[in-house]
Amino acid sequence: MTHILRIDASARQQGSVSRGLTDRFMARFPDAKVTTRDLADSTMPFLDDAWVNGTFTPEDMRSDAQVHALAFSDTLVAEVQAADVIVIGSAVYNFGPPAALKAWIDQIARAGVTFQYGENGPEGLLTGKRAVIIMASGGTEIDSPADFLSPYLKFILGFMGITDVDVIGAVGVGGEEALDGAGLALDALTLVA
């Protein structure tokens, strides 16, 4: 059974194009095990001193404050590690990721946990996974000079070892043609080769 981690990053709960497209995609896999992380439902913590110092401290030597600071990050990392497929539905805000999505990435991108540095440079530790990025924008075309969301997500996911990444976008929020085009592209995606 495929295990999907669904990440919703749009701040909009109602009327969100990215959430609607993600719902459409997820409906195609009713038998999948799904873990959902809605970044608009809770405050995604930003990194702080205890978190950063905790990541550079051996696990058995961490202070109580460092253990506490990393506890939520450990939960998020475990969700990613357990998933076969990560589906990220996001709006494009000011040409890039919503702050909560960036904070989620910061929480899961951990040296020695999701990537490591070796003799040949960085090596991702989340291999064998697939990602589907579903993005909605009022006017930012995928892979245009103004698109800082999809290149960022493709790069950081690849840095952590997830190199099988599809990007589907709807541009012109509210335009039926854009939504239909994105929906058809989603309908064509499969989760297995």
N, C-alpha and C positions, 0 to 999 in steps of 0.2 A: 504494500500500500504506500502510495506517495504521501510524504509529509510536507505540507506547504506552510511556510511562515508568511502570513499576510501582514504587511506594514501599510497603514493608512496615514499619510502625512498632511493631508489637506486640513486646514483649520476649520473649514466649512463642514458641518454635520449634515445639513440639508442642502440639496441643490448642487452638490459637489460633482463635477464632471469626472474627476479622477476616481472618486468612490463609486460612481455609477458604472464606469468602465471596468473597474476592479470587480464589482459585484457580477457583472456580465461574464467576465473571464472565470471567476471562481465557480459560477453556476455550472460550468462545463465539467467540473470534477467533483461530483457529489459524494464519491466514495473515498476521497482523499482525507487524510487526517489533517486538520487545519488548526494552527495556532495563530491567533490574531493579536496584533499589537497596534492599538489605535493611539497615535502620538498626540492627538487632540484631546484625548480623554484624561490625560494626566500631565503633570509638569515633568518634562524630561530634564533631569538635572544637567547642569553644565559642569565641566570638569573644574575641580578646585585643588588646592594644595594637597590635601589629604589623599585625594584620588591619584594625582600624579605621583606623589612620593610613594604611595602604596604600590603602584605598578612597578616601581624600581626597587622595591624591597622584597626579598625572598618571602614567600608565603608564610613560612613558619616564624618569621621575625616581624611581621606586621603588627603595628599597634592596634588597639581596639578601634580607634578613629579611622585608621586605614582600612581595616576589615569592613567596618560599617560603610565607608565611602565606596568600596568596591562591590558591596553585596548586590546592588541593583544591576551594576555592570555584569556581574557574574551570571545573573538571571538572563539578561539580554543575550550574552554570549552563548549560554546554554541553548536558548531558543534557536539561534542561528546554527549552532553545531548540530542540533537534532533534525533540522530541516533538510529535505532534498532540494526543494525549490523555494526561493525567496521572491515574493511578489510585492513590489513596492509601488503603491499608488500615490502620486504626489502632484500637487499643483506646482507651477513655476511662480515663485514670488521674487520680484525684482531680478529676474533673469537667472535665479539660482534656487537652491533648496530652501524650503521653510526652515526656520531656526530649529524646530523640534526634530526634523530629519537630520540636520547637521549634528545636533546633540546626540541623537541615536548612533550615528556613525562614530562620533567621538567615544561613546561608551563601549562600542564593540571592537574598535580598531586598537588592539592591545598587543604590544610587543611580547613575544613569548607565548601568546595565547592564540591569536588569530593570524599573526605573522611573526616571522623571526628574521634576524640578520645572520647570514652565513658567509662563507668565503666568497661567494659570488654575488653578494648583495642581499636584498630583501627576498624572502620566500613566503608565499601565502600558505597558510595552514588549513584553509577552508576549501580544499580541493574536492572535486567530484560533485559539486552543487551547480545549480542553474539559477539564474535570476531573470525576472521579467519586470521591467520598469514601465509603468503606465503613467504617463505625464499629461497634464492638461494645462493649456496656456491660452491667454487671451490673444497672443500674437507672436510668441516666440516659437519659431520653427525648430524642429529637432535638427541638430548638427549645424545650425546657422551660427554666425559669429556671436549672436546674442544668447545662445544656449549654453549656459554654464552649469545646468543641472545634469543632463545626460552624460556629458564627458566626465564630469566629476564622479558621478555614481559608477560609471563603467571603470574609471581608473581606480577608485578606492576599493571597489569589489574585487577587481583583478589583483590589486596589491595584496588583498587578503586571500587570494587563491580562487576566486569565483570569476572565471573567464568566459563562461558560456552565458552571455547576457543578450537579451532581446529588449529593444526599446520601441514602445508604441506610443504615439502622441496624438492628442486632439488639440488642434489650434483653432482659435476663434470660438471661444466658449459660447455656447448657446446656438452655434450654427449646426444645423442638422447634418449638413454635408460632412463637416469635420468629424462629428460624432459617429456618423455612419461609417466613414472611412476608417476611423480608429477601431470601431467595433468589428468591422470585417477583418481587419488585420489581426485583432485578438482572436477572432474565431478561427483563423488559419493556424494559430500556434498550437503545437502539441507539447506535452510535457516529457515525452520520451522520443528518442530518435527512431 
